[in-house]
Amino acid sequence: MADEVRLRDGLEPRANLAATADSLAHGRAAEPHATYAALDLGTNNCRLLVARPSHDGFRVIDSFSRIIRLGEGIATTRHISEAAIERAVGALTVCSDKIRAKGARRLRTIATEACRAADNSDAFLQLIERETGIRLEIIDRETESTFAVIGCSPLLDPKANGAILFDIGGGSTEVVRIERPAGKPYAPPVKGPWISLPLGVVTLAERFGGHDVTQQSYGAMMDEVSGHLAPFAAEHGNDLSRMHLLGTSGTVTTVAGIHLGLPRYDRRKVDGLWMSDGETDRAIAQLMAMSYQQRADNACIGTERADLVLAGCAILDAIRKAFPLPKLRVADRGLREGMLVEMMRADGVLQSA
């Protein structure tokens, strides 16, 4: 149980970070050159961005990302485990230190599917606030999909009518149809119908296995995702002319890194990359041909995701099957960027468009 987990040795309770941001937390005007922080505690990852507004958006001044597998075993136990809580406390302590060091006073700190699903999430959130000073907000799936749209929509092809945006998470996958207003090729895209699938890389890998993935188990994972996605695709997968796929997740960025043959992951080469259908096929086939150890040794994957990446590829392939579009644009951005944009727009330091 979360409330039974002991404090780590030497870790002192911290003042609540949310209290230090009260002057900005209720829509009051931001100070000039204010610093913003957006934190996303997902089922698999803990991610932080700290940024300041700039003339054309925002400038990232610090960041953090760590795989913590918060949702490990939740599908079976309905509980966040003590080991996962310890990993979360360690990662969020680093985030708390970074937020304080950069003087961020406008915060949005969210938790997603693992905390939505766990029976002990309330006790977990209380423990996190007590130990790290971070007050996490569990957002619903619609809010999660909205943040993904805000964060990724700058990568929509300006000549396209729209895109099928997807975010493959650890415990859920969001799929959204976004479109431009008719006759306005450079207008901001509008979020349309969406679905949140109760499947992610952690849940699929735990159910079907992630170390030794055969063509049969890979097909079974695809079928599982396709069954959940089919009604949405049947209703909203029509008239895909001049549209493309727009994907954000560790799965998609890993596929891009494999396609590029990167000796180590490089966000500058991946974010915004276009991949054809054939290029995506070949990258996934290359991943399927690797052993678990080969995936673990690959610098674009690593040991922390070697047992998850093929589950993610199965989700990606199910989405590609449901929405057969010739091009995929890769986004190494998402919820955190969406939160930063939303806060800066609310404070009037970033134009809505």
Number of C-alpha atoms within 10 A of each C-alpha: 14 22 14 10 15 10 14 11 6 6 12 11 14 15 14 16 20 20 13 16 14 14 15 18 17 10 13 12 15 20 13 9 11 17 23 27 29 25 29 22 27 23 28 25 20 22 21 26 23 27 23 19 19 12 9 8 14 19 14 15 13 15 16 15 16 17 17 23 24 29 26 23 17 21 18 10 11 17 23 25 22 17 14 19 22 19 18 22 22 17 22 25 19 15 25 18 13 19 26 12 10 15 15 20 23 28 25 21 20 21 22 23 26 27 27 17 18 18 17 17 21 15 15 26 21 16 23 23 21 17 21 24 21 28 21 21 15 20 15 12 19 14 13 22 25 19 21 26 27 22 23 24 23 13 17 27 18 15 12 15 22 26 28 25 27 26 28 24 26 30 26 22 24 23 24 24 22 23 19 21 14 8 8 12 15 14 13 18 23 15 19 13 12 20 19 19 18 17 24 24 29 29 24 27 21 17 13 15 19 22 16 13 20 13 9 9 16 21 15 15 25 22 15 16 23 20 10 16 18 16 13 15 17 11 9 17 15 9 7 15 11 13 23 23 23 29 28 24 19 24 25 26 24 25 29 27 23 23 19 15 12 16 11 12 19 12 14 9 13 22 17 21 18 18 18 12 14 11 17 23 14 14 20 22 12 13 20 19 13 14 14 17 13 15 22 17 13 17 16 22 24 15 15 14 21 21 24 25 27 27 29 29 26 25 26 24 22 23 23 18 14 17 19 15 19 14 18 24 23 24 28 19 21 23 25 24 24 22 27 29 24 18 22 24 14 17 17 14 22 19 13 11 7
